[in-house]
């Protein structure tokens, strides 16, 4: 193998973490709302889940993704 494959990263970036946190909040809202029988709040949680990847994509394009100029990897 003359061309070693570089580490592509594992999504440990502010954009990825923000995406996941927003989606988890939406899922939690929808779950509690379903338990309480508030269907409108279930749909609001679903909308929050859909907003997560959009915010992650915007942050990635703004440079906070794994290969972005504003991303600074932390040592292990």
Secondary structure as a PSIPRED ss2 file (coil, helix, strand):
# PSIPRED VFORMAT (PSIPRED V4.0)

   1 X C   1.000  0.000  0.000
   2 X C   1.000  0.000  0.000
   3 X C   1.000  0.000  0.000
   4 X C   1.000  0.000  0.000
   5 X C   1.000  0.000  0.000
   6 X C   1.000  0.000  0.000
   7 X C   1.000  0.000  0.000
   8 X C   1.000  0.000  0.000
   9 X C   1.000  0.000  0.000
  10 X C   1.000  0.000  0.000
  11 X C   1.000  0.000  0.000
  12 X C   1.000  0.000  0.000
  13 X C   1.000  0.000  0.000
  14 X H   0.000  1.000  0.000
  15 X H   0.000  1.000  0.000
  16 X H   0.000  1.000  0.000
  17 X H   0.000  1.000  0.000
  18 X H   0.000  1.000  0.000
  19 X H   0.000  1.000  0.000
  20 X H   0.000  1.000  0.000
  21 X H   0.000  1.000  0.000
  22 X H   0.000  1.000  0.000
  23 X H   0.000  1.000  0.000
  24 X H   0.000  1.000  0.000
  25 X H   0.000  1.000  0.000
  26 X H   0.000  1.000  0.000
  27 X H   0.000  1.000  0.000
  28 X H   0.000  1.000  0.000
  29 X H   0.000  1.000  0.000
  30 X H   0.000  1.000  0.000
  31 X H   0.000  1.000  0.000
  32 X H   0.000  1.000  0.000
  33 X H   0.000  1.000  0.000
  34 X H   0.000  1.000  0.000
  35 X H   0.000  1.000  0.000
  36 X H   0.000  1.000  0.000
  37 X C   1.000  0.000  0.000
  38 X C   1.000  0.000  0.000
  39 X H   0.000  1.000  0.000
  40 X H   0.000  1.000  0.000
  41 X H   0.000  1.000  0.000
  42 X H   0.000  1.000  0.000
  43 X H   0.000  1.000  0.000
  44 X H   0.000  1.000  0.000
  45 X H   0.000  1.000  0.000
  46 X H   0.000  1.000  0.000
  47 X H   0.000  1.000  0.000
  48 X H   0.000  1.000  0.000
  49 X H   0.000  1.000  0.000
  50 X H   0.000  1.000  0.000
  51 X H   0.000  1.000  0.000
  52 X H   0.000  1.000  0.000
  53 X H   0.000  1.000  0.000
  54 X H   0.000  1.000  0.000
  55 X H   0.000  1.000  0.000
  56 X H   0.000  1.000  0.000
  57 X H   0.000  1.000  0.000
  58 X H   0.000  1.000  0.000
  59 X H   0.000  1.000  0.000
  60 X H   0.000  1.000  0.000
  61 X H   0.000  1.000  0.000
  62 X H   0.000  1.000  0.000
  63 X H   0.000  1.000  0.000
  64 X H   0.000  1.000  0.000
  65 X C   1.000  0.000  0.000
  66 X C   1.000  0.000  0.000
  67 X C   1.000  0.000  0.000
  68 X C   1.000  0.000  0.000
  69 X C   1.000  0.000  0.000
  70 X C   1.000  0.000  0.000
  71 X C   1.000  0.000  0.000
  72 X C   1.000  0.000  0.000
  73 X C   1.000  0.000  0.000
  74 X C   1.000  0.000  0.000
  75 X C   1.000  0.000  0.000
  76 X C   1.000  0.000  0.000
